[in-house]
Amino acid sequence: MDVASYLSRIHYRGPRDVSAETLRELHKAHLLAVPFENLDVHLKRAIVLDEQKMVGKIVAERRGGICYELNSAFCSLLRGLGFRVSMLSAGVACDEGGFDPPFDHMVLLVHLEERWLADVGFGDSFREPLLLDLRGEQDQNCESYRIVDAGEQHLIVERRESEMWKPQYRFTLDPYKLDDFTDMCRYHQTSPESPFTQKRVCTRATADGRITVTGMRLIVTHLGEKEDRELASHEEWLAALHEHFGIELNEF
């Protein structure tokens, strides 16, 4: 694990001690630098759950990835810095109700004096880690989050401005290994029912909003104001990936 190269990739120059403040700053830096993107799924390039390959994709190739890639790579970085981290299985909430199956999503549990939930692989979600054992509201970036007990599982709910509370995903505290996520990772690359096969997306947080390329649309949110325009050609789509995400996409 080349910690220095990874920290350079996410533009992090802060302390490297094993603390909640360092975790918080690393989490934010990762979300601002590394996009959530499923471009390899649409290029028919297999996503293999191999730590070295996923870290290399993010650091050397300057790409992003889906949750398994982003959170497992971030887990590797944290462990390289001396943090104790567990990989947890989660099921994402469905729009029509209910939840997707276990291992649909990966989330990280960081063990410090207090337990923290970290997640740099969910797209538009919490920018700072959440305290696992706090049952009150955790406010950040004009949004509120709560962790709710749901039987033997835990549920993250989110509220934005005046909206109602909405579930994001539920998870258990059982620790897993990277290989345990293999079947669901394969499903998300191959099944027509997977949201990742239905539309290509690349999205990254910014200091005051978010930049997203979804399908052939470029959406830029700045201080709550949204600008949405259609990209006129494949060449313009490639240029948007380069300009906003630093991605030089080799399609061959």
C-alpha positions as CSV (number, residue, x, y, z in Angstrom):
1,M,0.0,0.0,0.0
2,D,1.6,3.2,-1.2
3,V,0.0,5.6,1.3
4,A,1.8,8.7,0.0
5,S,0.6,8.2,-3.6
6,Y,-3.0,7.6,-2.4
7,L,-3.0,10.7,-0.2
8,S,-1.6,12.7,-3.2
9,R,-4.5,11.4,-5.3
10,I,-7.0,12.8,-2.9
11,H,-5.1,16.0,-2.3
12,Y,-4.7,15.3,1.4
13,R,-1.8,17.0,3.2
14,G,-3.2,16.9,6.8
15,P,-2.2,14.8,9.8
16,R,-1.9,11.1,9.6
17,D,-2.6,10.1,13.1
18,V,-5.3,7.5,14.0
19,S,-8.0,9.9,15.1
20,A,-11.6,10.8,14.4
21,E,-10.5,14.2,13.0
22,T,-8.1,12.6,10.6
23,L,-10.8,10.1,9.5
24,R,-13.2,13.0,9.0
25,E,-10.8,14.9,6.8
26,L,-9.8,11.9,4.8
27,H,-13.4,11.0,4.1
28,K,-14.2,14.5,2.8
29,A,-11.1,14.6,0.7
30,H,-11.9,11.3,-0.9
31,L,-15.4,12.3,-1.9
32,L,-14.1,15.6,-3.4
33,A,-11.4,13.9,-5.4
34,V,-12.6,10.4,-6.5
35,P,-15.9,10.0,-8.4
36,F,-18.5,7.4,-8.1
37,E,-18.7,5.9,-11.6
38,N,-19.8,2.8,-13.4
39,L,-18.2,3.4,-16.7
40,D,-16.4,0.1,-16.8
41,V,-19.7,-1.7,-16.6
42,H,-20.7,-0.1,-19.9
43,L,-17.3,-0.6,-21.5
44,K,-17.7,-4.4,-20.6
45,R,-14.6,-4.4,-18.5
46,A,-14.8,-6.8,-15.6
47,I,-14.6,-5.3,-12.2
48,V,-12.6,-7.8,-10.2
49,L,-12.5,-7.5,-6.4
50,D,-8.8,-7.4,-6.0
51,E,-7.3,-4.8,-3.6
52,Q,-4.2,-4.1,-5.7
53,K,-6.2,-3.6,-8.9
54,M,-8.8,-1.4,-7.3
55,V,-6.3,0.9,-5.6
56,G,-4.4,1.0,-8.8
57,K,-7.5,2.1,-10.7
58,I,-8.1,4.9,-8.4
59,V,-4.5,6.1,-7.7
60,A,-2.6,5.3,-10.9
61,E,-5.3,5.4,-13.5
62,R,-7.0,8.3,-11.7
63,R,-10.5,6.8,-12.1
64,G,-13.4,6.2,-9.7
65,G,-15.5,3.2,-9.2
66,I,-18.6,1.6,-7.7
67,C,-19.1,1.0,-4.0
68,Y,-17.0,-2.1,-3.8
69,E,-14.1,-0.5,-5.4
70,L,-14.3,2.8,-3.6
71,N,-14.9,1.6,-0.1
72,S,-12.5,-1.3,-0.3
73,A,-9.8,1.0,-1.6
74,F,-10.5,3.5,1.1
75,C,-10.4,0.7,3.6
76,S,-6.9,-0.2,2.4
77,L,-5.8,3.4,2.8
78,L,-7.1,3.6,6.3
79,R,-5.5,0.3,7.3
80,G,-2.3,1.5,5.8
81,L,-2.5,4.5,8.1
82,G,-3.1,2.3,11.1
83,F,-6.9,2.4,11.5
84,R,-8.8,-0.7,12.4
85,V,-11.6,-1.1,9.8
86,S,-14.3,-3.7,9.1
87,M,-16.2,-4.2,5.9
88,L,-20.0,-4.4,6.4
89,S,-22.8,-5.7,4.2
90,A,-25.7,-3.4,3.4
91,G,-29.0,-3.5,1.4
92,V,-30.1,-0.3,-0.3
93,A,-33.6,1.0,0.1
94,C,-35.9,0.5,-2.9
95,D,-38.1,3.3,-4.2
96,E,-41.1,1.0,-4.1
97,G,-40.4,0.0,-0.5
98,G,-38.3,-2.8,1.0
99,F,-34.6,-3.3,0.6
100,D,-32.2,-4.9,-1.8
101,P,-30.4,-8.1,-0.6
102,P,-27.3,-8.2,1.6
103,F,-24.0,-7.4,-0.1
104,D,-25.8,-5.0,-2.4
105,H,-23.6,-2.3,-0.9
106,M,-20.4,-2.1,1.1
107,V,-19.9,0.2,4.0
108,L,-17.1,0.6,6.5
109,L,-17.0,0.5,10.3
110,V,-13.9,2.3,11.8
111,H,-13.1,1.3,15.3
112,L,-11.7,4.2,17.4
113,E,-12.7,5.3,21.0
114,E,-16.1,5.6,19.3
115,R,-17.3,3.6,16.4
116,W,-17.7,5.5,13.1
117,L,-19.5,4.6,9.9
118,A,-17.6,5.6,6.8
119,D,-18.9,5.4,3.2
120,V,-17.2,7.0,0.2
121,G,-19.0,4.7,-2.3
122,F,-22.7,5.7,-2.2
123,G,-22.7,8.7,-4.4
124,D,-24.6,11.6,-3.0
125,S,-24.7,10.9,0.7
126,F,-23.0,11.9,4.0
127,R,-19.6,13.7,3.5
128,E,-18.3,13.1,7.0
129,P,-18.4,9.7,8.8
130,L,-21.4,9.1,11.1
131,L,-21.2,8.1,14.8
132,L,-22.6,4.6,14.8
133,D,-23.9,4.7,18.4
134,L,-25.4,8.2,18.3
135,R,-29.2,7.9,17.9
136,G,-29.9,11.6,17.5
137,E,-29.6,13.7,14.3
138,Q,-26.2,14.2,12.8
139,D,-26.3,17.4,10.7
140,Q,-23.8,18.2,7.9
141,N,-23.8,20.1,4.6
142,C,-27.4,21.2,5.0
143,E,-28.5,17.6,5.5
144,S,-29.4,15.5,8.5
145,Y,-28.8,11.8,9.1
146,R,-29.9,9.4,11.7
147,I,-28.9,5.8,12.5
148,V,-32.0,3.9,13.6
149,D,-32.2,0.4,15.2
150,A,-34.2,-2.0,13.0
151,G,-34.3,-5.3,14.7
152,E,-30.9,-6.9,14.4
153,Q,-30.0,-4.4,11.7
154,H,-29.3,-0.7,11.6
155,L,-30.9,1.7,9.2
156,I,-29.5,5.1,7.9
157,V,-32.2,7.7,7.2
158,E,-31.6,11.0,5.5
159,R,-33.5,14.3,5.4
160,R,-32.7,17.2,3.1
161,E,-33.9,20.6,4.0
162,S,-37.7,20.4,4.4
163,E,-38.1,16.9,3.0
164,M,-39.3,13.9,4.9
165,W,-36.9,11.3,6.4
166,K,-36.0,8.7,3.7
167,P,-34.2,5.4,4.2
168,Q,-30.8,5.0,2.5
169,Y,-29.7,1.5,3.4
170,R,-29.7,-1.0,6.2
171,F,-26.7,-3.0,7.5
172,T,-25.5,-5.4,10.1
173,L,-22.3,-5.2,12.2
174,D,-21.0,-8.6,11.1
175,P,-17.5,-8.1,9.5
176,Y,-16.9,-9.6,6.1
177,K,-14.0,-10.1,3.7
178,L,-13.8,-8.6,0.2
179,D,-14.5,-12.0,-1.4
180,D,-17.9,-12.1,0.3
181,F,-19.1,-9.3,-2.1
182,T,-18.1,-11.1,-5.3
183,D,-21.5,-12.5,-6.3
184,M,-23.3,-9.1,-5.9
185,C,-20.5,-7.3,-7.7
186,R,-20.9,-9.7,-10.6
187,Y,-24.7,-9.2,-10.5
188,H,-24.3,-5.4,-10.7
189,Q,-22.1,-5.8,-13.8
190,T,-24.3,-8.2,-15.7
191,S,-27.9,-8.2,-14.6
192,P,-30.4,-6.0,-16.7
193,E,-32.1,-5.4,-13.3
194,S,-29.1,-3.7,-11.9
195,P,-29.2,0.1,-11.9
196,F,-25.5,0.1,-13.0
197,T,-26.3,-1.7,-16.3
198,Q,-29.3,0.6,-17.1
199,K,-27.4,3.9,-17.1
200,R,-23.9,5.1,-17.0
201,V,-23.0,7.7,-14.4
202,C,-20.0,9.6,-13.1
203,T,-20.5,11.9,-10.1
204,R,-18.4,13.8,-7.6
205,A,-18.9,16.1,-4.7
206,T,-17.6,19.6,-4.9
207,A,-17.0,22.1,-2.1
208,D,-20.4,23.8,-2.7
209,G,-22.4,21.2,-4.6
210,R,-22.0,18.3,-7.0
211,I,-21.0,17.6,-10.6
212,T,-22.7,14.7,-12.4
213,V,-22.6,13.2,-15.9
214,T,-25.5,10.8,-16.3
215,G,-26.4,9.4,-19.6
216,M,-25.8,12.3,-22.0
217,R,-26.6,15.0,-19.4
218,L,-24.2,17.2,-17.4
219,I,-25.7,18.4,-14.1
220,V,-23.8,21.0,-12.0
221,T,-25.2,22.0,-8.6
222,H,-23.7,25.1,-7.0
223,L,-25.0,26.5,-3.7
224,G,-28.3,24.8,-4.2
225,E,-28.8,26.1,-7.8
226,K,-28.8,23.4,-10.5
227,E,-27.7,23.7,-14.1
228,D,-28.7,20.8,-16.4
229,R,-27.7,20.6,-20.1
230,E,-27.5,17.9,-22.7
231,L,-24.2,16.9,-24.1
232,A,-24.4,17.1,-27.9
233,S,-22.0,14.3,-28.9
234,H,-19.9,11.4,-27.7
235,E,-16.9,13.7,-28.0
236,E,-18.5,16.3,-25.8
237,W,-19.3,13.5,-23.3
238,L,-15.6,12.4,-23.2
239,A,-14.5,16.1,-22.8
240,A,-16.9,16.5,-19.8
241,L,-15.3,13.4,-18.2
242,H,-11.9,14.9,-18.7
243,E,-12.8,18.4,-17.6
244,H,-14.8,17.6,-14.5
245,F,-13.3,14.3,-13.3
246,G,-9.8,14.2,-14.8
247,I,-10.8,10.9,-16.6
248,E,-9.0,10.1,-19.8
249,L,-11.2,7.2,-21.0
250,N,-9.5,4.6,-23.2
251,E,-12.4,2.9,-24.8
252,F,-10.4,0.2,-26.5
